[in-house]
Amino acid sequence: MSQATELEINARALTQDTRPLVLQAKGLVKRYGQVTALDGADFELRAGEIMAVIGDNGAGKSSLIKALSGAIEPDSGEILLDGQAVHFKSPIDARRAGIETVYQDLAVAPAMTIAENLFLGREIRRDNLLGQWFGALDKKRMLKDSIAYMQELKIGIRSMGQAVETLSGGQRQGVAVARAAAFARHVVIMDEPTAALGVKEGNMVLELIRNVRDRGLPVVLISHNMPHVFEIADRIHVARLGRRAAILNPKAITMSDAVAVMTGAMKPEDIPAHWLAN
Ligand SMILES: Nc1ncnc2c1ncn2[C@@H]1O[C@H](COP(=O)(O)OP(=O)(O)OP(=O)(O)O)[C@@H](O)[C@H]1O
């Protein structure tokens, strides 16, 4: 082994990330007839990080995220949450396990208020006979909790009683992110959360994603927007041909380096060691 390589390996070992793995996938395979969407895909997410997932069209990003969030069942491979094997048969299973997903097409109910949206499907019942027998809702408590969540995430919305349809795109996305952050116990997955937004609104959502991470929830962020990825990601998972081509360190590379790995212009075996994240 050359001295340089040995030094590089030692330097990497010294800075090895020791934060626990929250979510992990090993060798996921998913076939649709003749098409192999996932071809032995690995994935990892550590506590306290934002992991961006990038890849060309058809690279298997959505299939990976769907497997992690219970929307599809892989044909083979393993998913581990906090080191324990999990088998999600539906998105409800993943939610119960503490994984919340925010989809691109905004799963908010426009005619309902912000507070109602935050608690949609998880309403708090009154802690008395009316609640127990007739399912009466504790609206006061939900309103109070909504205000607290939105303040914690620094989302500036004046009234929680406002219908979501009266909000801007960025604010709506904020409601969807806040809901996920409020209920996720382990992981928040976001599929292109800034795709439909203008510059200012996109930046607001990026700030929100940082707040979610800083509150202690690791985030998986699928995005085609390279500047956003480089602005916010701690590490970058590159999906290619149904596999993980590399985990890159955004602080050590340029956007065109990432694109080279994404497109295959840079082969995984040729990637310089200093481009890689621990
Ligand atoms: N339900 C499905 N039926 C058949 N083929 C599918 C299905 N879902 C995905 N595929 C195929 O699997 C491959 C990977 O798709 P996937 O959507 O995971 O990629 P992606 O990286 O998210 O792409 P994009 O950026 O275009 O959304 C593609 O060739 C796609 O056509």
The ligand as an SDF file (V2000), in Angstrom:
LIG
                    3D

 31 33  0  0  0  0  0  0  0  0999 V2000
  -44.9470    0.8720  -10.6260 N   0  0  0  0  0  0  0  0  0  0  0  0
  -44.0020    0.6800  -11.5420 C   0  0  0  0  0  0  0  0  0  0  0  0
  -44.2220   -0.1550  -12.5920 N   0  0  0  0  0  0  0  0  0  0  0  0
  -43.2780   -0.3870  -13.5160 C   0  0  0  0  0  0  0  0  0  0  0  0
  -42.0470    0.1800  -13.5020 N   0  0  0  0  0  0  0  0  0  0  0  0
  -41.7680    1.0150  -12.4910 C   0  0  0  0  0  0  0  0  0  0  0  0
  -42.7270    1.3110  -11.4670 C   0  0  0  0  0  0  0  0  0  0  0  0
  -42.1410    2.1770  -10.5980 N   0  0  0  0  0  0  0  0  0  0  0  0
  -40.9140    2.4210  -11.0460 C   0  0  0  0  0  0  0  0  0  0  0  0
  -40.6720    1.7270  -12.1890 N   0  0  0  0  0  0  0  0  0  0  0  0
  -39.4330    1.7370  -12.9760 C   0  0  0  0  0  0  0  0  0  0  0  0
  -38.3600    1.5230  -12.0780 O   0  0  0  0  0  0  0  0  0  0  0  0
  -37.2560    2.3450  -12.4440 C   0  0  0  0  0  0  0  0  0  0  0  0
  -36.8760    3.2300  -11.2570 C   0  0  0  0  0  0  0  0  0  0  0  0
  -37.9250    4.1570  -11.0400 O   0  0  0  0  0  0  0  0  0  0  0  0
  -37.9730    5.2170   -9.8420 P   0  0  0  0  0  0  0  0  0  0  0  0
  -39.2740    5.9310   -9.9670 O   0  0  0  0  0  0  0  0  0  0  0  0
  -37.6580    4.5480   -8.5780 O   0  0  0  0  0  0  0  0  0  0  0  0
  -36.7580    6.1740  -10.2540 O   0  0  0  0  0  0  0  0  0  0  0  0
  -36.4730    7.6830   -9.8540 P   0  0  0  0  0  0  0  0  0  0  0  0
  -35.0050    7.7590   -9.6380 O   0  0  0  0  0  0  0  0  0  0  0  0
  -37.3310    8.0990   -8.7280 O   0  0  0  0  0  0  0  0  0  0  0  0
  -36.8510    8.4560  -11.1520 O   0  0  0  0  0  0  0  0  0  0  0  0
  -37.4730    9.9500  -11.3680 P   0  0  0  0  0  0  0  0  0  0  0  0
  -36.4260   10.9200  -10.9280 O   0  0  0  0  0  0  0  0  0  0  0  0
  -37.6990    9.9790  -12.8310 O   0  0  0  0  0  0  0  0  0  0  0  0
  -38.7320   10.0140  -10.5580 O   0  0  0  0  0  0  0  0  0  0  0  0
  -37.6620    3.1270  -13.6750 C   0  0  0  0  0  0  0  0  0  0  0  0
  -37.1790    2.4580  -14.8050 O   0  0  0  0  0  0  0  0  0  0  0  0
  -39.1760    3.0740  -13.6240 C   0  0  0  0  0  0  0  0  0  0  0  0
  -39.7270    3.1310  -14.9060 O   0  0  0  0  0  0  0  0  0  0  0  0
  1  2  1  0
  2  3  1  0
  2  7  2  0
  3  4  2  0
  4  5  1  0
  5  6  2  0
  6  7  1  0
  6 10  1  0
  7  8  1  0
  8  9  2  0
  9 10  1  0
 10 11  1  0
 11 12  1  0
 11 30  1  0
 12 13  1  0
 13 14  1  0
 13 28  1  0
 14 15  1  0
 15 16  1  0
 16 17  2  0
 16 18  1  0
 16 19  1  0
 19 20  1  0
 20 21  2  0
 20 22  1  0
 20 23  1  0
 23 24  1  0
 24 25  2  0
 24 26  1  0
 24 27  1  0
 28 29  1  0
 28 30  1  0
 30 31  1  0
M  END
$$$$
